[in-house]
Amino acid sequence: MTEKDIYDKRKFYKTKLEPLIHELKLQCNMEHMPMFVTVAVKNDKAGTEYASDMVLAGSGTELENN
């Protein structure tokens, strides 16, 4: 068994990454490009916490189901 990394990057996500993801979503919306992102923002012995966001339904683009 290996030791897991323990970290809490929720503040970094909120202050640095969330604005970038917001801009990415805006750009994808304007170009009708579906996108998704998931970031592991916290990890400890209890588990991993993820932050996810996406542009899908409003993009007007229908993707293949593969």
C-alpha positions in Angstrom: 0.0 0.0 0.0 1.3 3.4 -0.9 0.8 6.6 1.0 -1.6 9.0 -0.7 -1.0 12.7 -1.3 -2.9 14.9 1.1 -3.7 18.4 -0.1 -6.4 21.1 -0.1 -6.3 23.3 -3.2 -9.9 24.6 -3.0 -8.8 28.2 -2.4 -6.3 28.0 -5.3 -9.1 26.6 -7.5 -11.5 29.4 -6.4 -9.1 32.2 -6.9 -7.0 31.1 -9.9 -8.6 28.3 -11.9 -12.3 29.2 -11.6 -11.9 32.5 -13.5 -9.9 30.7 -16.2 -12.6 28.0 -16.5 -15.3 30.7 -16.7 -13.4 32.2 -19.6 -13.0 28.8 -21.3 -16.8 28.2 -20.9 -17.6 31.6 -22.5 -15.3 30.9 -25.4 -16.7 27.4 -25.9 -20.2 28.7 -25.8 -19.5 31.3 -28.4 -18.1 28.7 -30.7 -20.8 26.1 -29.9 -18.1 23.7 -28.6 -19.1 21.2 -25.8 -16.5 21.0 -23.1 -16.0 19.5 -19.6 -13.4 19.9 -16.9 -12.8 18.1 -13.6 -10.2 19.0 -11.1 -9.3 17.1 -7.9 -9.3 20.1 -5.5 -8.8 18.2 -2.2 -7.5 14.9 -1.2 -7.2 13.3 2.2 -7.7 10.0 4.0 -11.5 10.4 3.8 -11.4 10.7 0.0 -11.0 13.0 -3.0 -13.1 16.1 -3.7 -13.7 17.2 -7.3 -14.8 20.4 -8.9 -16.5 19.9 -12.3 -17.9 22.2 -14.9 -19.2 21.8 -18.5 -20.8 23.3 -21.5 -23.1 20.7 -23.2 -26.8 21.2 -23.6 -26.6 24.9 -24.5 -23.9 24.4 -27.1 -26.4 23.3 -29.8 -23.9 20.6 -30.9 -24.9 17.0 -30.9 -22.1 14.5 -30.4 -21.7 10.9 -31.3 -22.4 8.4 -28.4 -19.1 6.5 -28.5 
